[in-house]
């Protein structure tokens, strides 16, 4: 199937919980780029298929702080770029124009995908009406205390939007009112645990302990019914935990 995969990674171009001003500060940017380098970048570099482009998208007002922070690290691989928000669609349109389909894969700048995920997408043949590939099963990881648990989300942010390139170039977009509405589009579900949702000290919207409080109902976990999100079995065996994490970020 003739397609181009682009990973859209919002960095600080969106106002999360009214904290955009914090995300434009040097302190926040330095911390989050460190997290990106230690987790998300490793996940991207660990993909078994590198036939994709990843854009880490940042707010124009933070350009100088972004460049200063990146200068402290080795150069990024040629298929991974930090770009200003206003340039994202310009770049996308240039890249996809010779393809039939555009797969827009979404990943936050502190989270991770399974190392085979891009390869899964490259080999996937979607149905004609499908607009979104939904990832429901994954893990939640607390990197502060090294805690890992299974996690289910009925309509998570770990999705892949599918566009006919001609439609995209003509202005068609899948418009959502938050990630929970992605499931309302014509979709297909990818059953494999493909993501890690990451908890850490600069994550203002997601906490391990808060998620642990979600009702644990074995039937809900088994049949994926009756819950928008569900905290599952915690992985307490250190060898098993290490093995799972390596599937996402490689050895390190």
C-alpha positions in Angstrom: 0.0 0.0 0.0 1.5 3.3 -1.1 1.7 5.4 2.1 3.8 7.8 4.1 4.1 7.7 7.8 4.8 10.9 9.7 4.9 10.9 13.5 3.4 14.1 15.0 4.9 14.8 18.4 3.5 17.9 20.2 6.1 19.4 22.5 4.9 22.7 23.9 2.6 24.0 21.1 -0.6 23.1 22.9 -2.1 24.5 26.1 -2.4 21.5 28.5 -4.5 22.3 31.5 -3.9 26.0 31.1 -0.1 25.6 31.7 1.2 26.9 28.3 3.2 29.7 30.0 5.1 27.1 32.1 5.8 25.1 29.0 7.5 28.1 27.4 10.1 28.5 30.2 13.7 27.5 29.9 13.4 25.3 33.0 10.4 23.3 31.7 11.9 22.9 28.2 15.3 21.7 29.5 13.6 19.1 31.7 11.2 17.9 29.0 13.9 17.6 26.3 15.9 15.5 28.8 12.9 13.2 29.2 12.4 13.2 25.4 16.0 12.1 24.8 15.9 9.4 27.5 12.6 7.9 26.5 10.7 9.1 23.4 13.8 9.5 21.2 15.1 6.1 22.2 11.7 4.6 21.3 11.8 6.3 17.9 15.3 5.2 17.2 14.5 1.7 18.4 11.8 1.2 15.7 12.5 -1.9 13.6 11.4 0.1 10.5 12.8 3.6 10.1 10.8 4.5 7.0 9.1 7.4 8.6 9.6 11.1 9.5 9.1 12.4 13.1 8.3 16.0 13.7 8.6 17.4 17.3 6.5 20.5 17.2 7.1 23.5 19.4 5.7 26.9 20.0 7.4 29.7 18.1 8.0 31.7 21.3 10.3 29.0 22.7 12.6 28.7 19.6 15.7 30.1 21.3 15.3 27.9 24.4 14.7 24.8 22.2 17.8 25.4 20.2 19.9 26.0 23.3 18.7 22.8 24.9 19.2 20.7 21.8 22.8 22.0 21.4 23.7 20.0 24.6 23.0 16.7 22.9 24.3 14.8 19.8 22.6 15.6 16.5 19.3 13.9 15.9 18.9 11.2 13.3 18.0 12.5 9.8 14.4 11.4 10.0 13.7 13.3 13.3 13.3 17.1 13.5 12.2 19.8 15.9 10.1 22.3 14.0 7.9 25.3 14.8 4.1 24.7 14.9 3.5 27.0 11.9 5.8 24.9 9.7 4.3 21.4 10.4 1.6 21.3 7.7 4.0 23.0 5.2 6.5 20.1 5.7 3.8 17.5 5.6 2.3 18.7 2.3 5.8 18.7 0.7 6.5 15.1 1.8 3.2 13.3 1.1 2.3 14.8 -2.3 3.7 11.7 -4.2 1.9 9.1 -2.0 -1.7 7.8 -2.0 -2.2 7.6 1.7 -0.8 9.7 4.7 -0.6 7.9 8.1 -0.3 10.6 10.8 0.9 8.8 13.9 0.5 10.7 17.2 2.9 10.5 20.1 3.5 12.8 23.0 7.1 13.9 23.7 7.4 11.9 26.8 5.7 8.6 25.8 6.8 5.5 23.9 5.7 3.1 21.2 6.6 -0.6 20.9 9.6 -1.1 18.7 7.6 -2.8 16.0 4.8 -0.2 15.8 6.0 1.6 12.6 6.6 -1.8 11.0 3.1 -2.9 11.9 1.7 0.3 10.2 3.9 -0.1 7.1 2.5 -3.6 6.7 -1.1 -2.7 7.6 -3.8 -2.6 4.9 -6.7 -0.5 6.3 -10.3 -0.8 5.1 -11.5 1.8 2.6 -13.6 3.8 5.1 -11.2 3.6 8.1 -10.1 7.1 9.4 -8.3 6.1 12.6 -6.3 3.1 13.8 -7.0 2.9 17.6 -4.5 1.7 20.2 -6.3 0.6 23.3 -3.9 -1.7 25.0 -0.5 -0.7 26.5 1.3 0.1 29.7 1.5 2.9 32.2 5.1 3.6 33.5 6.2 5.7 36.5 9.8 6.5 35.8 10.3 8.2 39.1 9.6 5.1 41.1 10.2 2.5 38.3 6.6 1.2 38.4 5.0 -0.5 35.4 1.4 -1.7 34.9 -0.9 -2.9 32.1 -3.2 -0.1 30.9 -6.3 0.1 28.8 -7.8 3.2 27.2 -11.0 3.0 25.2 -9.9 6.0 23.0 -6.4 6.9 23.8 -4.1 9.6 22.3 -1.9 6.8 20.8 -3.7 6.7 17.4 -2.9 6.8 13.7 -5.0 9.0 11.5 -5.4 7.9 7.9 -5.9 10.3 5.1 -6.2 10.0 1.4 -3.4 12.4 0.3 -5.6 14.2 -2.2 -8.2 14.9 0.5 -5.5 16.1 2.9 -4.0 18.4 0.4 -7.5 19.8 -0.3 -7.9 20.7 3.4 -9.7 17.6 4.8 -8.8 17.0 8.5 -10.2 14.6 11.2 -11.4 17.2 13.7 -11.8 15.9 17.3 -13.0 17.4 20.5 -10.4 15.7 22.6 -8.9 12.2 22.2 -11.9 10.5 23.6 -13.8 11.3 20.4 -11.3 9.5 18.1 -13.3 6.3 18.6 -16.3 8.0 17.0 -14.6 8.0 13.6 -14.7 4.9 11.3 -11.9 2.9 12.9 -10.0 -0.3 13.4 -8.5 -1.5 16.7 -4.9 -2.6 17.0 -5.0 -5.2 19.8 -1.3 -5.6 20.6 0.0 -3.6 23.6 1.7 -0.8 21.5 2.3 2.1 23.9 3.7 3.3 27.2 2.0 6.2 28.8 4.6 7.9 30.9 4.3 9.4 34.4 7.1 11.7 35.6 7.6 14.9 37.6 6.8 17.4 34.8 3.7 15.6 33.5 0.9 17.8 34.5 -2.0 15.6 33.3 -1.2 12.0 34.2 -0.3 10.4 37.5 0.3 6.7 38.4 -1.5 6.8 41.7 -4.5 8.5 40.2 -4.8 5.9 37.5 -4.3 3.1 40.1 -7.6 4.3 41.7 -9.6 3.3 38.7 -12.0 0.4 39.4 -10.3 -2.9 38.7 -13.0 -5.2 37.3 -11.6 -8.5 35.8 -14.5 -8.7 33.4 -13.9 -5.1 32.2 -10.2 -5.9 31.7 -10.9 -9.1 29.9 -13.7 -7.9 27.6 -12.8 -4.1 27.4 -16.4 -3.1 28.2 -17.7 -0.4 30.5 -14.6 1.6 31.1 -12.9 4.5 29.3 -9.6 3.7 30.9 -8.4 0.9 33.2 -5.4 0.4 35.4 -4.4 -3.3 35.0 -2.0 -5.7 36.6 1.2 -4.2 37.9 4.4 -5.8 36.7 6.4 -6.4 39.9 9.0 -8.9 38.6 12.1 -6.9 37.8 13.3 -9.1 35.0 9.9 -9.0 33.3 9.7 -5.3 33.8 13.2 -4.8 32.2 12.3 -7.0 29.3 9.1 -5.1 28.6 10.8 -1.7 28.8 13.5 -2.8 26.4 10.8 -3.7 23.8 10.0 0.0 23.8 13.2 1.9 24.4 15.9 -0.7 23.8 18.8 -1.6 26.0 20.3 1.3 27.9 
